[in-house]
C-alpha cells in the first residue's frame, strides 16, 4: 500500500495529528519530561473533554453539521451545577443532582434550538455559532441577576456570581477519585473514564434504535428518507436536543474533573476544540461515529497536553503551546469545512 493510499485511508487530519503526537512524545522522552505525569494528564483530559466531543455525533448524523452552538448546552449544565450548589448538596449526590437539574433545562432549550435550525436549513453552522455566542452573552447578565445566595459562589461584595469558583467542597473530582488507581506512577481516573464510555455506549444504542436510524437516514440522504416516510424535521430536533443534553452533562463532568466552575464568557469558544477533536478522529461535516469521538479526543487532547511541557522546555519564554493549539484547532476545522460540498 502506497503512502498516498495510507493517508487517504486514515484521513489527512488524523495522519498529521497522529504523526505530530508521536513526535512530541519522543521529544518529551529526549527532554526528560516526567512521562508518568504527562500520561496521567493525557488520560484525565481524555475523560474531561470526552462527552463535550460526543455531543457532536447526534447533530452531525442528523445533517445539521457539527454543533457550533455547544455553548447553549454548556450554559444549561452550568445552571444545573450552580443550582445543585445553591441547594447545599455535596459529594457524589451534588454531581448527580447537577446532572438531573441540567437535563430538563437542556431538553427545553434544545427543543427551541432545534426549531431554529429547521427554520434556517442550509445555514445551520453559521447560525449555530452566533446563537451560541448570543446565549453565552445573555447568560452573563443572568449570572449577575439570578438570586443565588450560596457563599461559595457569590461575590463577597456586590451582586452576582463569581467568574470562577472552586468545587473543592461540593463535587470536585468525584469521578476522578472513584476507584482510581496507579500503574507505574500513571494515575487512572476510573470513574471519569467509565462515565465517558458509558455515555458513548448510550449514544451508540440510540443510533441503533429506530429513531436513531431514521435520524441517520435523514442526515445522509434527505430525499430518500423523506420518500420513505421519515419526518426529517422531527429527527433533526431530537438529535439537537440530545446534543444539547450531552453538552450540559459534559460541562458538569469537565468542571468536576477540573475542580472549578467557570461562568460568564468562559463557554464562548468551547465548541471549537470539541468540533476539531471529532474531525481529527475521522468525522466529516456529514458523518460521525463513536469511534471518531474516542480517537479524536485522545489525539487532540493528547497532543495539546503533551505539547505544553515540551514547548515550554524548548521555548521557556512565551506561550508557544497556546499558539500551536489555536493553529491546529482552527486549521482542522477549516480543512473539514472545505470538504463540504456546496449547494446541496
C-alpha positions in Angstrom: 0.0 0.0 0.0 1.5 3.4 -1.0 1.9 6.3 1.4 -0.9 8.2 -0.5 -3.3 5.3 0.0 -2.4 5.1 3.7 -3.1 8.8 4.2 -6.4 8.6 2.3 -7.5 5.6 4.4 -6.5 7.2 7.7 -7.6 10.7 6.7 -5.2 13.7 6.4 -6.1 15.4 9.7 -5.8 12.2 11.7 -2.5 11.3 10.0 -1.0 14.7 10.6 -2.0 14.9 14.3 -1.0 11.3 15.0 2.4 11.9 13.5 2.8 15.1 15.4 1.6 13.5 18.7 4.2 10.7 18.3 6.9 13.2 17.6 6.0 15.3 20.7 6.1 12.1 22.9 9.6 11.3 21.5 10.7 14.8 22.3 9.3 14.5 25.8 11.4 11.4 26.4 14.5 13.2 25.0 13.9 16.3 27.1 13.3 14.2 30.2 9.8 15.4 30.8 8.2 13.2 33.5 6.2 10.7 31.5 4.1 9.5 34.4 2.8 13.0 34.9 2.4 13.6 31.2 0.4 10.4 30.6 -1.7 11.0 33.7 -2.7 14.4 32.3 -3.5 12.9 28.8 -5.8 10.3 30.3 -7.5 12.8 32.6 -8.2 15.2 29.7 -9.4 12.4 27.6 -12.2 11.8 30.2 -12.7 15.5 30.9 -13.4 16.6 27.3 -15.0 13.3 26.0 -18.7 14.0 26.5 -18.4 17.5 25.1 -17.0 16.0 21.9 -19.6 13.2 22.0 -22.2 15.9 21.7 -21.1 16.5 18.1 -22.3 13.0 17.0 -26.1 13.4 17.0 -26.0 16.8 15.3 -23.7 15.7 12.6 -25.7 12.5 12.0 -28.9 14.5 11.7 -27.4 16.6 8.8 -27.1 19.9 10.7 -23.4 19.6 10.9 -21.0 20.0 13.9 -22.8 21.7 16.8 -21.1 25.1 17.0 -23.9 26.1 19.4 -22.5 23.7 22.0 -22.3 26.7 24.5 -26.1 26.5 24.7 -25.8 23.1 26.3 -22.9 24.2 28.4 -24.8 27.1 29.8 -27.6 24.7 30.8 -25.1 22.4 32.5 -23.6 25.4 34.4 -27.0 26.4 35.5 -27.7 22.9 36.8 -24.3 22.9 38.7 -24.9 26.2 40.3 -28.5 25.2 41.4 -27.1 22.0 42.9 -24.5 24.0 45.0 -27.2 26.6 45.9 -29.3 23.9 47.4 -26.4 22.7 49.6 -25.6 19.3 48.0 -22.1 17.9 48.4 -20.1 15.0 47.1 -21.4 12.5 44.6 -25.0 13.5 45.3 -24.2 17.1 44.3 -22.9 15.8 40.9 -26.0 13.7 40.3 -28.3 16.5 41.3 -26.4 18.9 39.0 -26.9 16.5 36.1 -30.6 15.9 36.9 -31.2 19.7 37.2 -29.5 20.4 33.9 -31.2 17.7 31.7 -34.7 19.2 31.7 -33.3 22.7 31.1 -31.3 21.3 28.2 -34.2 19.4 26.7 -36.4 22.6 26.7 -33.6 24.7 25.3 -32.6 22.1 22.8 -36.2 21.9 21.5 -36.3 25.6 20.7 -32.8 25.5 19.2 -33.9 22.6 17.0 -36.9 24.6 15.8 -34.5 27.4 14.9 -32.3 25.1 12.9 -35.3 23.7 11.0 -36.1 27.3 10.0 -32.6 28.0 8.6 -31.8 24.9 6.6 -28.6 25.3 4.7 -27.0 27.8 7.1 -27.0 25.7 10.3 -23.3 26.0 11.2 -23.2 29.8 10.8 -26.5 30.3 12.7 -25.4 27.9 15.4 -22.2 29.8 16.1 -23.9 33.1 16.6 -26.7 31.6 18.5 -24.2 30.0 20.9 -22.4 33.4 21.3 -25.6 35.2 21.9 -26.8 32.8 24.6 -23.5 33.0 26.5 -23.6 36.8 26.5 -27.2 36.8 27.5 -26.5 34.4 30.4 -23.6 36.7 31.5 -26.4 39.1 32.6 -28.2 36.1 34.2 -25.3 35.2 36.4 -25.5 38.7 37.8 -29.2 38.9 38.2 -30.2 35.4 39.4 -31.0 35.3 43.1 -28.2 32.9 44.2 -27.2 33.1 47.9 -24.5 30.5 48.4 -21.4 32.0 49.8 -19.3 29.5 47.8 -20.5 31.2 44.5 -21.4 34.8 45.1 -19.0 37.8 45.3 -18.2 38.8 48.9 -19.1 42.4 48.0 -21.6 43.4 45.3 -24.1 41.3 43.4 -23.9 38.2 41.2 -21.8 35.0 40.9 -18.0 34.9 40.8 -16.3 34.4 37.4 -14.7 31.3 38.7 -15.2 29.3 41.9 -13.9 26.1 43.4 -15.8 22.8 43.7 -13.5 21.5 46.4 -16.3 21.4 49.0 -19.0 20.2 46.6 -18.4 17.7 43.7 -14.9 18.4 42.6 -13.0 15.3 41.4 -15.8 12.9 42.5 -15.5 10.9 39.2 -11.7 11.1 39.1 -11.4 9.7 42.6 -13.9 6.9 42.2 -12.0 3.6 42.0 -8.9 5.4 40.8 -5.5 3.6 40.8 -1.9 4.0 39.7 0.1 2.0 37.2 3.9 2.8 37.2 3.1 6.2 38.5 0.3 6.9 35.9 -3.0 7.8 37.6 -6.1 6.1 36.1 -9.3 8.1 36.9 -11.6 5.0 36.6 -14.9 6.7 37.4 -14.2 9.5 34.9 -13.4 7.0 32.1 -16.3 4.8 32.9 -18.7 7.7 32.9 -17.5 8.8 29.5 -17.5 5.3 28.0 -21.0 4.8 29.4 -22.2 7.9 27.7 -20.6 6.7 24.4 -22.5 3.4 24.8 -25.7 5.2 25.4 -25.3 7.3 22.3 -24.3 4.1 20.3 -27.5 2.4 21.4 -29.5 5.5 20.5 -28.0 5.5 16.9 -29.0 1.8 16.6 -32.6 2.5 17.7 -35.5 3.1 15.3 -35.3 6.8 16.0 -31.6 6.9 15.6 -31.7 5.0 12.3 -34.3 7.5 11.0 -32.1 10.4 12.0 -29.1 8.9 10.3 -31.1 8.2 7.1 -32.4 11.8 7.1 -28.9 13.2 7.5 -27.3 11.0 4.8 -30.0 11.2 2.1 -32.8 13.5 2.9 -34.7 12.9 -0.3 -34.7 9.2 0.1 -35.6 9.4 3.8 -38.5 11.8 3.0 -39.8 9.4 0.3 -39.6 6.6 2.9 -41.9 8.5 5.2 -39.2 9.7 7.6 -40.0 13.0 9.4 -36.7 14.7 8.9 -37.5 17.9 10.8 -38.5 15.9 13.9 -35.3 13.8 13.7 -33.2 17.0 13.4 -34.9 18.3 16.5 -34.4 15.2 18.6 -30.8 15.0 17.6 -30.1 18.5 18.6 -32.0 18.1 21.9 -29.7 15.1 22.6 -26.6 17.1 21.6 -27.7 20.0 23.9 -28.2 17.5 26.8 -24.8 15.9 26.2 -23.2 19.4 26.2 -24.9 20.1 29.6 -23.7 16.8 31.1 -20.3 17.2 29.5 -19.6 20.6 31.2 -20.6 19.2 34.6 -18.1 16.3 34.1 -15.5 18.8 32.8 -16.0 21.2 35.8 -15.9 18.3 38.3 -12.6 17.0 36.9 -11.1 20.5 36.6 -12.2 21.3 40.1 -13.7 24.7 39.2 -16.8 26.2 37.6 -16.1 29.0 35.1 -19.0 31.3 34.2 -19.8 34.4 32.1 -17.8 34.3 28.8 -15.8 31.1 29.6 -18.1 28.8 27.5 -17.8 31.2 24.5 -15.2 29.3 22.5 -15.6 25.8 23.9 -17.4 24.4 20.8 -14.3 24.8 18.6 -12.0 22.3 20.4 -14.8 19.8 20.5 -15.5 20.2 16.8 -11.8 20.0 16.0 -11.4 16.8 18.1 -14.3 14.9 16.4 -13.0 15.9 12.9 -9.4 14.8 13.8 -11.0 11.4 14.8 -12.2 10.9 11.3 -15.6 12.5 11.2 -16.7 14.9 8.5 -19.3 17.6 8.5 -21.9 15.0 7.4 -20.7 11.8 9.0 -19.7 10.9 12.6 -19.3 7.7 14.7 -18.5 7.0 18.3 -15.0 5.7 17.3 -14.3 9.2 15.8 -15.0 10.7 19.2 -12.8 8.3 21.1 -9.9 8.6 18.6 -10.3 12.3 18.2 -10.3 13.2 21.9 -7.3 11.1 22.6 -5.3 12.5 19.7 -6.3 16.2 20.1 -6.2 16.4 23.8 -3.1 14.2 23.9 -1.2 16.4 21.6 -2.2 19.6 23.4 -1.4 18.2 26.8 2.0 16.8 25.8 2.9 19.8 23.6 2.6 22.2 26.5 5.5 20.9 28.8 7.6 20.1 25.7 7.4 23.5 24.1 7.9 25.2 27.5 11.2 23.2 27.7 12.3 24.3 24.2 11.0 27.9 24.4 11.0 28.9 28.1 9.7 32.4 27.1 6.3 32.9 25.5 3.2 30.8 25.1 4.0 28.7 22.1 1.8 25.8 23.2 -1.3 28.1 23.1 -0.3 29.2 19.5 0.0 25.5 18.5 -3.4 24.7 20.0 -5.1 27.6 18.1 -3.4 26.8 14.8 -4.2 23.0 15.0 -7.8 23.6 16.2 -8.8 26.2 13.6 -6.8 24.6 10.8 -8.6 21.2 11.2 -12.0 22.9 11.3 -11.1 24.9 8.1 -9.9 21.8 6.3 -13.1 19.9 7.2 -15.4 22.7 6.0 -13.6 22.9 2.7 -14.7 19.3 2.1 -18.4 20.1 2.5 -20.0 20.2 -1.0 -21.7 23.5 -1.5 -25.2 23.9 -2.9 -26.7 20.6 -1.5 
